[in-house]
Amino acid sequence: MPRSLPFEARRLLKRVQTFAAAHTLWNPDSRILLAISGGPDSVCLLDIMAFLSQKYSFTLGIAHVNYRLRGKDSEADEQFVRDLAQRYQIPCFIKHYPSDGLRDENMLRDFRSAFFTTLKKQHRYDRLALGHHMDDQAETLLMNLIRGTGPMGMAGMLPKHGSHIRPLLALDRTQILRYLAARSLEFRTDQSNADTRYTRNRIRHELLPLLRDRFNPNIVATLVRSASRFQAITPQAPQAPKTTPTKADRKPLNKH
């Protein structure tokens, strides 16, 4: 464990390390591609993985998709990620969504997925690390319940699914922000994440606070534990069932 880290950051990094070991998220000498948007979750992911790479000797790469959805902010996000890559001395791969392309949610998702798949093949990455955390897991479970789901939907996002890994499922949003503060790390903010026209954002900003204040102050941890129990009884469960999202369901694609 790096001694140069502040105590709080070291404690949270250790939590991620323990979680990763429990779920065998990587092996020594793994080649891991990091999906980095520049937001707080991905900056935390990058910093933690950079530290852990010193112990596990794995190779890192950074992938960033510029969807050109937010004008100058999208360009600023890209430059921020480029600067991060230079600071950490990690190879960085950028892909631009065609400026004249349709902006259908599924098309954006497929574009990103194809980019990641191509990078993994061309550069021999055997893992893709995503920045989902405990609050994302809680939101996913609530969204699945609202839409209607079964055991696989209640399993939520798996820590490891094929070559996809989610080390930050060990941390909640508050812990991530504490880590960033302890390390004095800057990050980008996507204002669309506050737009409550989208179902996931309403769950985040309205439903979860209500459940936390009126029913269970530890609602996020409770939902995450529930997901873990469903994962235990459906060990081969795929990701939550894919549905065609409505505009109201859309979550901005800035993280993964």
N, C-alpha and C positions, 0 to 999 in steps of 0.2 A: 504494500500500500504506500503510495507516494507520501512522504512526510512533509512536502512543501505545501500541501493542501491545508486550508483552514479546517478546524475540527469538524464543523457542520458539514462542509463539503466532503470531507473524508468519510464521515459517518454515512452519508447518503450514497456515496460511491460504493462503500462496502455493502450496503443494502442491495444495490444493483448487482454487484459481483456475486453475492450469495444467491440471489434470484436466478441469475444466469446459470450458475453451476447446478442449481436444482432442476433446471429445465434443459440443460445441455445445449445452450444457445450457440455455442461455438466450440471449436477445438483449437489447440495450439496450432499456429501457422494458418488459421483460417484467413480467407480473403473476403473482406466485408465491405459492401457498398452501402454508404449511408445516404438516405433520402433527406436532404437538407433544404428547408424552405427559408431559413433565417429567423423563424419565429422562436419563442422561448423554448419550446419542447425540443426542437431540432438542434438548437445551440447547446442545450444541456446534453443531448445525446452525443453530439460531436465531441464535446469536452470530456465527457466520461469515457467514451470509447478511445479517445486519444491517450488518456491516462492508462486505461486497461491494456492497450496495445503494447505498452512497455513491459507488462508482465507476461502476456500471452503470446507476444511476437506475431500478432496477426497484422495483415496488411489492410489499410483502409483506402477507400475512394469516396468522393463526394459526388452526388448526382443532384442536379437542380433543374426543375422545369419552369420556364417562364411562359405562363399561359397568356400573357399580355391582356389580362382582364382589368388591370387597375392603372393603366397608363404609366405615368412617371413612377408611381409606387412600385409597379412590377419591375421596372428597370433598376430602381434603387435596391429592391430585394436581391436581384441578380448580382449587382455590384457588391453588395454586402456579403453574399455567399462567396464570391470570388476572393474578396479580401480575407474571409475566414480561411479559405483553402490555402492562401499564401501564408497566413500567419501560422497555421498548423503544419505547413509543408506537406499537404496531402493533394494528390491529383484530383482535379475538379472537371466534371463533365456537365455541360450546359446544353439544354435543348429548348428551342423556341417553338411555340405553337404557331402554325401559319396565321399570319395577320388576317388573311381572307377566309380562314376556316370557320366552319360552324362551331358554335359554343355549346352544343348539347352536352349534358353532364356525362353521359356514357362515352361519348367520343373523347372528351378530355381524359377520362379515366383510362380508356384504352390506349390513348396516345402516351400517357405516362407509363403504363404497364409495358408497352412495347419498347419504350426507351430503356427502361430498367433491364428488361430481358436481353436486349441487344448489348448493353454494357456488360452484363454478367457473362455473356458468351464471348464477347470480343476480348475482355480483360480478365477472364477466368475468376470472377468473383463467385464464391460459393454461398454467400449469405447476402440478404438485403435487410438492413436494419431500419426500422420505422419508429417514429417518435410517439406512438400512442402511450398514454399513461392511465392511471387508475380512474381519473375522472372521465376520460374518453370511454373506458370500459363501462362505467356506470351509465353514461349517456346512451351507449349502444344497447345495453340491456333494457333500459326504459323505452327506447325507441322501438325495439323489437316487440316488447310487451304491448305497446300502444297499437302497433300494426297487426299483432297476432303472431305467435310463434310457438315452437315446441322446445324440446330439450336442446337441440342444436343451436337454436337462436339464443337460448338462455346461457349457453356456453360462451357466448360473446366472442371476443377476439382472443385467439390462442397465443401464448407466449412464443410458440414456434409452430409454423405452418408451412411445410415444405421448406423452401430456402428463406422464407420470411421470418424474421425474429423481431421481438418487441421488448427490449431490455427495460424500458421505462415503465412497463406495467408494474414494476416494483415501487413506483413513486406516484404520489398524487400531485395535483397542480401546485398546491402550496409548497410542497417540498421542492419541486423543480424551481420555483421562484426563489426559494431560500438558497438553493445551490447556486443559482446564477448570481444572487446578491453576494454570497460568501466569496465567489470567485471574481466578482466585479466584471461580469460578462454582459455585454450589450446584446440586444436582439431587436428584430423588426416586429411591428405590430400591424396586423391586418384588421382594419376597422370593420370590415364586413362580418367579422366574428361576433360583433355586438348586435347585428341586425336580427331582430326577433321575428321577422317574416319567415325565417327558416325554422323548420321543426326542431332540428338539433339545437339551434341557438335558444329557442324557447325552453327546451328541456334544461339547458345549461343555466340560463339566466332567470327562469321563472319556476319551473317544476322542482329542480333539485334544491334550490334555496328554500322553497316551501316545505319539502319533505325534511330538510335538515332542521329548519326552525320549529316546525310544528309536530314532527313525528319521531325523527331519529337523527340526533346530531352527528352520528357516524354513518350516515346513509351510504356514502361512497364506499367505505370499507365493507359495509354489509353487502352491498350489491356485488362487489368484487369477490368476496368470499363465496357468494352464491354462484357466480360464474365458475369459480374454481371447482365447486362441487359438481356442477353439471359437466365440466370438462372431464372430471374423474370417471363419470359414468358413461360418457360418450367420447372416449379417448381418440377415436378416429374422426371426430366431427370436423367437417369443413368449416370455412368461415360462415358467419351468419348468412342465412339464405339471401341470395341476391334478388332484389326487387328493382323495378324501374322506378326511380325516385321522381316525385313530382317536384315542381319548382319550390314549393314550400318545404320540402324535405332536404333540399340541397344544402350541403355544407361546403363552404369554399375550400378548394383543393390547394391549400397553402402548406399543409404539413407533410403529406406523404408523397 
